[in-house]
Amino acid sequence: MMSKFRRNMAFLFICNKIRFSLPWVPFMTDIVMNGIGRAMLIEV
């Protein structure tokens, strides 16, 4: 369980890095993050 949580946190961290390094595609990262959030809610 902890490994899954850590992997999710690492993925969110990477997404945030992408978002900050590519300010011209915030809506794309928002769509991706919303999809990930829904998937994580379904998993839990």
C-alpha positions, 0 to 999 in steps of 0.5 A, a space after each residue: 500500500 505504501 509503495 502505491 501511495 509513494 508512486 502516486 506522490 512521485 507521479 503528482 510531483 512529476 506532473 507539477 514539474 511538467 506544469 511549471 516548466 510548461 506554463 502554456 499547457 495548464 489546461 492539459 495538465 488539469 485534465 490529466 490531473 482530474 483524470 488521475 484524481 478520479 482513478 485514485 478515488 475509484 481505486 480507494 
